[in-house]
Amino acid sequence: MKVLKDILYKVTVNSIFGKTDVEINKIEFDSRKIVKNDVFVAQRGVSVDGHTFVDKAISLGAVVVICEIVPVNKVEKVTYVEVEDSSEALAILASNYYGNPSEDLKLIGITGTNGKTTISTLLYELFKKLGYKVGLLSTVKIMINDLEFKATHTTPDSLTINQYLVKMLDEGVEYCFMEVSSHGIDQRRIEGLYFEGGVFTNLSHDHLDYHASFAEYRDVKKSFFDKLPKSSFALTNLDDKNGKVMLQNTKASRKTYALKTMADFKAKILEKSFSGSLLNVNGVEVWSKLIGDFNAYNLLAIFGVADLLGLEKIDILRTISELDSVSGRFEYVVSNNNVIAIVDYAHTPDALKNVLETINGIRTGNENVITVVGCGGDRDKTKRPKMANIAAQLSCQVIFTSDNPRTEDPQVILDEMEAGVSPESFRKTLSILDRKQAIRTASKLADAGDIILIAGKGHENYQEINGERFHFDDLEEVKVCFN
């Protein structure tokens, strides 16, 4: 068993009522999981305040309560620790409880609006191909060498993160690549972790249903770099207008990558087609199966991280040429009559624009681009008309459809999307609520050589409707249409 005073190291404590030499079993923030001798951390969540479950946690056996407000009526033999921020305390407690595993491997955090999953996953693949033992914490999945676990959040809760990091150490993992979301940063899930390096990809319209403003969204991302230690590196996309902002107050070693400006890691796209791209990376030519300017940035970030971690440049570039695209990221199939269908996770205005501009940059001009796109329910509503407008402007035909409506009326979501389409573009739009039918319609509209983009869900194999998840896979559906 652990002792309370040992796991309080670095926690900002206001006051303590009771003993600190008490032996504890484990830490929980869900009162339903409490058993005898546990520590209960009362967090203030987005919709639920854990302080309301303190009595329940004690009745189930909690001997320590970590809270921001100490109850007036305290229970004898229970230790109450008053802290400034329960979520921050939870993360630090978790790191201490599990022996600070992030300090014993090289943990790299990747943050930004787009590209996090591609960069983290391909770094995992690159290091694995080069013979290293490696871990991955991503939106799509969690990997410990060849063992795969299901991911539930882009950035898991702090207990889960540390539990997986311990498992990684047990399996000999040397490097771990982790997506760091703005929610994860803001909710203090990564406090107490030691990052060998941090990567900034880009910043565009997203999560404004959670953050009060774009400035707040930017500053939350920046805070990740502000807290990096002097011994770490901070690698940022210099072509993004917020790239320099991320480095303003960091103590970490500052490194940059770019396509358009001078940077530590520089690339130029020499050729591009639907089969891949020829790049010049820091003076060396390399072929990649990945397509588009946005993927050139992703590959530069991957090259930069691998180089900063000490790998040989020739090994990095050789392995980059072997990497396949990540599931649901510009993943495509071709029909018997040469119709190309591309499935992509693009669910922000900027990501959708990048994918469509990539398609338009490769096609000869004789093919039609047919886009199938929707927007998620219970999320940022302001991006709906923007995404619809981008789709209409950059496509020959657009079909608006349901994404993950969650608890919202999908027709209302479509109406809000349609409101963003200009009168001159409206004639080339259709609205089909049923996503399966929308994909089938796009397939029927496509002639030989045409390109269908199915955007928004990417790797997801479900649709979430009124609290239930129903199996649905964009790639599966379009393959059925093509057969």
Protein Blocks (a to p, Z undefined) as FASTA:
>chain_A
ZZfklmmgoiacfbdcdjfkbccfbdcfbfklpcehiacdddddfkbcfklmmmmmmmno
pabdcdfbdcfbacehiacdddfblmlmmmmmmmmmnopmmlmcccdddedjehjlmmmm
mmmmmmmmnopacddddfkbccehjaccddfbfbacfklmmmmmmmmmmnopabdcdddd
fklmmnopmgoiacfbdcdfbdcdehklmpmbfklmmmmmmmmmmmpcfkbccdddfkbm
klmmmmmmpcbdcddddfkbccfbdcddfbdcfkbccddeehiacddfbecjklmmmmmm
mmmmmmmnopafklmmmmmmmpccdehiapacddfkopacdddfblbfklmmmmmmmmmm
mmgolaccdddddddehiafklmmmmmmmmmmmpmbdcdddfbeojacfklmmmmmmmmp
cfklmmmpccdfblmlmmmmmmmmpcghiacddehjlmaccdceehiacdddfklmmmmm
mZZ
